[in-house]
Amino acid sequence: MAERVSLSPSACLRRVRALEEANLIEAYAAVLNARAAGLAGVAFVLITLDQQGRLALDRFEAAVGNHREIQECYLLAGAADYMVRIVYADAEDFERVHTAILTQLPGVVRVQSTLVLRTVKKSTALPV
């Protein structure tokens, strides 16, 4: 990395450490290829709960953490309460995730799925 940004290794390391200490670097991770892992499908799912009280939200959010198929979960302001991004292998697997996981999460009264046809842009970089 130091060579790429034209710094000495020690200067580069000092800057990386400063970014870590400032919490600008949150974590390090390998980005896996979902298709190569047999998970070619991606869906964004809007979820509506029967209640929006703190206890209901906490129960839902705790349950979401128990399912690896749910890659991301966002609390929303709007018609739906949450949006999740899920990955799945094929149509049969999507049905399993939908019926055995998503609709069984605590408080769920509505699930509306949008299937991704093709990823046009995906980034982990921030515009800084």
N, C-alpha and C positions, 0 to 999 in steps of 0.2 A: 504494500500500500504506500509506503514511504516513497518508493521510486516513482510510482504513478502520480503522486502529488508533488514531486520534486522537493522532498524534505529528507533530512537525515532520519534514520530509524529511531533514534532517541527523541528527536523533536516530534516526530509523528506519534510515537507512543505517549509522550506527554500530552499532546492534543487529544488523543483518544481517551486517555484517563480523565482529562478535564471534562470531556463530553459525558463520560460515564458518571462522574461525580455530580454533574449538573442534571442528571437524569434525562439527558437528550438521547443517550443510547439506553434503551430499555432492556434489551435482551439480544442475544445472538442465536440464530437458528439456521438450519438448513431448509431450503425451500424444496419440498418434494414434488415430483411430477405425478399428479393425481392419476392421469391417464395410464402412465406406466405402472402405477400401483393397482390398476384394475378398477379405478373409480372415475369413469369417463363422464358421468353425469353430474351436473351442478344445478341446483334449484334455489331460488330465493322464495321464502315462504313468509307471508304475513299471518300473524297469529293474534287473535282477539281473545281476551280472557273474560270470564264472567264477573270479575271484580277487579278494581284497580287499587285496592288498599295495600299498604306496605307489606302485610303478611302474605297476601296473595302473590304479589310481585316477588317477594323473597322465596316463596315456595317454588314458583315457576323457574326462577333463575337458578336455584340450587339444583333442580331436576335437569335443567338444560346441561349443566356441567357434567352430568353422568353419561352423556351420549357422544361418542367420538364422531358420529356422522354429522353432528351439528358443529360446523367449523367456526361460525361467528354468530353472535346474538346481539341485537341492538334494541334498546327501549326507545319507543317512538312517541312523538307527539302527532296526533292525527287520528284517522279512523281505526287503524289497527294499533295494538299495544306493543307488539314486538315484530321484528323482522329477523329471520335466521337464514344463514346460508348453509345448505347441506350438500354433501357429496354422496353419490350412490353409484353402483356398478351398472345397472340396467333397469328396465321397466319393472321387472319383478322386485328388484331390490328397492326401487323408489316406492312401490306399493307397501313393502314391509316397513320402511322408514315412516311413511305417511300414517299407516294404520296402527302399527305397534309402538311407535315412538311419539310422533308429533301430536296425534289426536289424544294420546294418553297422558300428556303432560298435565300437571295440576292446573285446573281452572280453565282449560281451553274450551271455547265454545265455537270458534270458527278458525279454519285453516284455508288459506288461499295461496296456491303454489304457482310460481312462474318458472318454467324450465328454460335453462340457458341453451341456445342453439350453438353459439360459438363465442368464445372470449375474444374480444377485440383489443382490450387493454387491461392489464393487471400489473399493479406496481406495489412495492412496499416502500418506495422512496417518498419522502415528504418534500413539498416545494419550498425548501429553505435554502 
